[in-house]
Amino acid sequence: MSAISENARHTIDAGVDLLDRQLIDKDGLMAGKVDDLEFTPVEGSGPPVLTGILAGPGALAPRLGRTARAVASLRLRLAGTGQPSRVAFGVVRTIQADVRLAVSRDELDSIRSERWAGRAVERIPGAE
């Protein structure tokens, strides 16, 4: 499926150019992985516009099957959310071997799973 990037106004092949690419923040730190994409229909008959990158287990699970969906659903409920992490496509700076972002990973929702796991591990006696 192709979509027109709202920022760059050019056509990309979403499956080849984005899925499974590493997200890198403005400081060069890993900020998640592109697990799924969010498209918004355009009025009229134009192609949909890519508006968001979905990351984390809630976004990846549908591609992996029923068991993965069940595990991801439980993880999302335990974390207090029912939605996968979303990165607005407007913060994408470049798309190459990875997807470079114009913001810090601390500003993103895409590392929500990492934060959640960190809080869970902190509760284990002796974990430091």
ChimeraX commands (.cxc) that place a marker at each C-alpha (Angstrom):
marker #1 position 0.00,0.00,0.00 radius 0.5
marker #1 position 1.30,3.43,-0.84 radius 0.5
marker #1 position 0.46,6.68,0.89 radius 0.5
marker #1 position 1.32,10.30,0.47 radius 0.5
marker #1 position 3.39,11.70,3.30 radius 0.5
marker #1 position 1.70,14.86,4.55 radius 0.5
marker #1 position 5.02,16.52,5.41 radius 0.5
marker #1 position 7.10,15.68,2.35 radius 0.5
marker #1 position 4.24,15.36,-0.13 radius 0.5
marker #1 position 5.73,12.38,-1.90 radius 0.5
marker #1 position 4.69,8.78,-2.36 radius 0.5
marker #1 position 6.27,6.00,-0.28 radius 0.5
marker #1 position 5.74,2.26,-0.19 radius 0.5
marker #1 position 4.67,1.91,3.42 radius 0.5
marker #1 position 5.29,-1.83,3.66 radius 0.5
marker #1 position 8.83,-1.59,2.32 radius 0.5
marker #1 position 9.91,1.86,3.53 radius 0.5
marker #1 position 8.51,1.83,7.07 radius 0.5
marker #1 position 7.36,-1.45,8.62 radius 0.5
marker #1 position 9.83,-3.04,11.02 radius 0.5
marker #1 position 12.22,-0.06,10.88 radius 0.5
marker #1 position 13.84,1.17,14.07 radius 0.5
marker #1 position 12.70,4.56,15.37 radius 0.5
marker #1 position 15.62,6.81,16.31 radius 0.5
marker #1 position 15.03,10.01,18.27 radius 0.5
marker #1 position 16.73,13.39,17.76 radius 0.5
marker #1 position 19.53,12.35,20.15 radius 0.5
marker #1 position 20.29,9.12,18.29 radius 0.5
marker #1 position 18.58,6.91,20.90 radius 0.5
marker #1 position 16.28,4.03,20.00 radius 0.5
marker #1 position 12.65,5.00,20.47 radius 0.5
marker #1 position 10.78,1.88,19.39 radius 0.5
marker #1 position 10.05,0.08,16.16 radius 0.5
marker #1 position 7.47,0.64,13.42 radius 0.5
marker #1 position 5.00,-2.19,14.02 radius 0.5
marker #1 position 1.96,-0.81,12.19 radius 0.5
marker #1 position 0.77,2.33,10.46 radius 0.5
marker #1 position -2.21,4.64,10.82 radius 0.5
marker #1 position -3.82,5.99,7.65 radius 0.5
marker #1 position -6.47,8.68,7.44 radius 0.5
marker #1 position -8.86,8.78,4.48 radius 0.5
marker #1 position -8.78,11.88,2.32 radius 0.5
marker #1 position -11.98,13.58,1.22 radius 0.5
marker #1 position -12.71,12.64,-2.35 radius 0.5
marker #1 position -10.96,9.84,-4.15 radius 0.5
marker #1 position -7.33,10.48,-3.23 radius 0.5
marker #1 position -5.08,7.95,-1.51 radius 0.5
marker #1 position -5.09,7.84,2.29 radius 0.5
marker #1 position -2.59,10.00,4.17 radius 0.5
marker #1 position -0.14,8.40,6.58 radius 0.5
marker #1 position -0.80,10.13,9.90 radius 0.5
marker #1 position 0.81,7.91,12.51 radius 0.5
marker #1 position 3.25,5.16,13.35 radius 0.5
marker #1 position 2.05,2.53,15.81 radius 0.5
marker #1 position 4.65,0.84,17.97 radius 0.5
marker #1 position 4.87,-1.74,20.71 radius 0.5
marker #1 position 3.13,-5.01,21.50 radius 0.5
marker #1 position -0.37,-3.61,20.95 radius 0.5
marker #1 position 0.52,-2.72,17.39 radius 0.5
marker #1 position 2.63,-5.76,16.53 radius 0.5
marker #1 position 0.33,-8.44,17.97 radius 0.5
marker #1 position -2.30,-8.45,15.18 radius 0.5
marker #1 position 0.45,-9.40,12.71 radius 0.5
marker #1 position 1.50,-12.36,14.89 radius 0.5
marker #1 position -1.77,-14.22,15.52 radius 0.5
marker #1 position -4.34,-14.98,18.19 radius 0.5
marker #1 position -2.00,-15.85,21.08 radius 0.5
marker #1 position 0.05,-12.70,20.55 radius 0.5
marker #1 position -3.14,-10.60,20.46 radius 0.5
marker #1 position -4.27,-12.11,23.78 radius 0.5
marker #1 position -0.91,-11.45,25.46 radius 0.5
marker #1 position -0.75,-7.89,24.09 radius 0.5
marker #1 position -4.32,-7.21,25.20 radius 0.5
marker #1 position -3.46,-8.31,28.74 radius 0.5
marker #1 position -0.29,-6.19,28.72 radius 0.5
marker #1 position -2.21,-3.13,27.54 radius 0.5
marker #1 position -4.86,-3.61,30.25 radius 0.5
marker #1 position -2.20,-4.00,32.95 radius 0.5
marker #1 position -0.54,-0.80,31.71 radius 0.5
marker #1 position -3.87,1.01,31.92 radius 0.5
marker #1 position -4.42,1.63,28.22 radius 0.5
marker #1 position -6.26,-0.11,25.45 radius 0.5
marker #1 position -4.37,1.40,22.55 radius 0.5
marker #1 position -0.96,0.79,21.02 radius 0.5
marker #1 position 1.66,3.51,21.28 radius 0.5
marker #1 position 1.32,6.16,18.56 radius 0.5
marker #1 position 3.95,8.46,17.04 radius 0.5
marker #1 position 2.56,11.28,14.89 radius 0.5
marker #1 position 3.95,11.05,11.37 radius 0.5
marker #1 position 4.60,14.78,11.54 radius 0.5
marker #1 position 7.66,14.20,13.76 radius 0.5
marker #1 position 9.40,11.99,11.15 radius 0.5
marker #1 position 12.51,13.75,9.86 radius 0.5
marker #1 position 13.94,11.12,7.49 radius 0.5
marker #1 position 13.20,7.59,6.33 radius 0.5
marker #1 position 16.28,5.54,5.46 radius 0.5
marker #1 position 17.54,2.28,7.00 radius 0.5
marker #1 position 15.79,3.57,10.11 radius 0.5
marker #1 position 13.18,6.24,10.79 radius 0.5
marker #1 position 14.75,9.39,12.25 radius 0.5
marker #1 position 12.53,11.57,14.42 radius 0.5
marker #1 position 12.70,15.29,15.19 radius 0.5
marker #1 position 11.82,14.82,18.88 radius 0.5
marker #1 position 13.30,13.16,21.95 radius 0.5
marker #1 position 12.08,9.67,22.83 radius 0.5
marker #1 position 11.00,11.03,26.22 radius 0.5
marker #1 position 8.34,13.05,24.38 radius 0.5
marker #1 position 6.96,9.95,22.66 radius 0.5
marker #1 position 4.44,7.35,23.63 radius 0.5
marker #1 position 6.36,4.67,21.71 radius 0.5
marker #1 position 8.51,3.63,24.67 radius 0.5
marker #1 position 5.49,3.16,26.96 radius 0.5
marker #1 position 6.15,-0.61,27.11 radius 0.5
marker #1 position 9.74,-0.01,28.14 radius 0.5
marker #1 position 8.62,2.34,30.91 radius 0.5
marker #1 position 5.96,-0.13,32.05 radius 0.5
marker #1 position 8.47,-3.01,32.15 radius 0.5
marker #1 position 10.93,-0.85,34.08 radius 0.5
marker #1 position 8.31,-0.09,36.73 radius 0.5
marker #1 position 7.41,-3.80,36.96 radius 0.5
marker #1 position 11.07,-4.84,37.35 radius 0.5
marker #1 position 11.67,-2.19,40.04 radius 0.5
marker #1 position 9.13,-3.99,42.23 radius 0.5
marker #1 position 11.12,-7.23,42.22 radius 0.5
marker #1 position 13.18,-7.52,45.41 radius 0.5
marker #1 position 16.89,-7.15,44.65 radius 0.5
marker #1 position 16.33,-5.74,41.13 radius 0.5
marker #1 position 18.45,-2.67,40.53 radius 0.5
marker link #1:1,2 radius 0.2
marker link #1:2,3 radius 0.2
marker link #1:3,4 radius 0.2
marker link #1:4,5 radius 0.2
marker link #1:5,6 radius 0.2
marker link #1:6,7 radius 0.2
marker link #1:7,8 radius 0.2
marker link #1:8,9 radius 0.2
marker link #1:9,10 radius 0.2
marker link #1:10,11 radius 0.2
marker link #1:11,12 radius 0.2
marker link #1:12,13 radius 0.2
marker link #1:13,14 radius 0.2
marker link #1:14,15 radius 0.2
marker link #1:15,16 radius 0.2
marker link #1:16,17 radius 0.2
marker link #1:17,18 radius 0.2
marker link #1:18,19 radius 0.2
marker link #1:19,20 radius 0.2
marker link #1:20,21 radius 0.2
marker link #1:21,22 radius 0.2
marker link #1:22,23 radius 0.2
marker link #1:23,24 radius 0.2
marker link #1:24,25 radius 0.2
marker link #1:25,26 radius 0.2
marker link #1:26,27 radius 0.2
marker link #1:27,28 radius 0.2
marker link #1:28,29 radius 0.2
marker link #1:29,30 radius 0.2
marker link #1:30,31 radius 0.2
marker link #1:31,32 radius 0.2
marker link #1:32,33 radius 0.2
marker link #1:33,34 radius 0.2
marker link #1:34,35 radius 0.2
marker link #1:35,36 radius 0.2
marker link #1:36,37 radius 0.2
marker link #1:37,38 radius 0.2
marker link #1:38,39 radius 0.2
marker link #1:39,40 radius 0.2
marker link #1:40,41 radius 0.2
marker link #1:41,42 radius 0.2
marker link #1:42,43 radius 0.2
marker link #1:43,44 radius 0.2
marker link #1:44,45 radius 0.2
marker link #1:45,46 radius 0.2
marker link #1:46,47 radius 0.2
marker link #1:47,48 radius 0.2
marker link #1:48,49 radius 0.2
marker link #1:49,50 radius 0.2
marker link #1:50,51 radius 0.2
marker link #1:51,52 radius 0.2
marker link #1:52,53 radius 0.2
marker link #1:53,54 radius 0.2
marker link #1:54,55 radius 0.2
marker link #1:55,56 radius 0.2
marker link #1:56,57 radius 0.2
marker link #1:57,58 radius 0.2
marker link #1:58,59 radius 0.2
marker link #1:59,60 radius 0.2
marker link #1:60,61 radius 0.2
marker link #1:61,62 radius 0.2
marker link #1:62,63 radius 0.2
marker link #1:63,64 radius 0.2
marker link #1:64,65 radius 0.2
marker link #1:65,66 radius 0.2
marker link #1:66,67 radius 0.2
marker link #1:67,68 radius 0.2
marker link #1:68,69 radius 0.2
marker link #1:69,70 radius 0.2
marker link #1:70,71 radius 0.2
marker link #1:71,72 radius 0.2
marker link #1:72,73 radius 0.2
marker link #1:73,74 radius 0.2
marker link #1:74,75 radius 0.2
marker link #1:75,76 radius 0.2
marker link #1:76,77 radius 0.2
marker link #1:77,78 radius 0.2
marker link #1:78,79 radius 0.2
marker link #1:79,80 radius 0.2
marker link #1:80,81 radius 0.2
marker link #1:81,82 radius 0.2
marker link #1:82,83 radius 0.2
marker link #1:83,84 radius 0.2
marker link #1:84,85 radius 0.2
marker link #1:85,86 radius 0.2
marker link #1:86,87 radius 0.2
marker link #1:87,88 radius 0.2
marker link #1:88,89 radius 0.2
marker link #1:89,90 radius 0.2
marker link #1:90,91 radius 0.2
marker link #1:91,92 radius 0.2
marker link #1:92,93 radius 0.2
marker link #1:93,94 radius 0.2
marker link #1:94,95 radius 0.2
marker link #1:95,96 radius 0.2
marker link #1:96,97 radius 0.2
marker link #1:97,98 radius 0.2
marker link #1:98,99 radius 0.2
marker link #1:99,100 radius 0.2
marker link #1:100,101 radius 0.2
marker link #1:101,102 radius 0.2
marker link #1:102,103 radius 0.2
marker link #1:103,104 radius 0.2
marker link #1:104,105 radius 0.2
marker link #1:105,106 radius 0.2
marker link #1:106,107 radius 0.2
marker link #1:107,108 radius 0.2
marker link #1:108,109 radius 0.2
marker link #1:109,110 radius 0.2
marker link #1:110,111 radius 0.2
marker link #1:111,112 radius 0.2
marker link #1:112,113 radius 0.2
marker link #1:113,114 radius 0.2
marker link #1:114,115 radius 0.2
marker link #1:115,116 radius 0.2
marker link #1:116,117 radius 0.2
marker link #1:117,118 radius 0.2
marker link #1:118,119 radius 0.2
marker link #1:119,120 radius 0.2
marker link #1:120,121 radius 0.2
marker link #1:121,122 radius 0.2
marker link #1:122,123 radius 0.2
marker link #1:123,124 radius 0.2
marker link #1:124,125 radius 0.2
marker link #1:125,126 radius 0.2
marker link #1:126,127 radius 0.2
marker link #1:127,128 radius 0.2
view
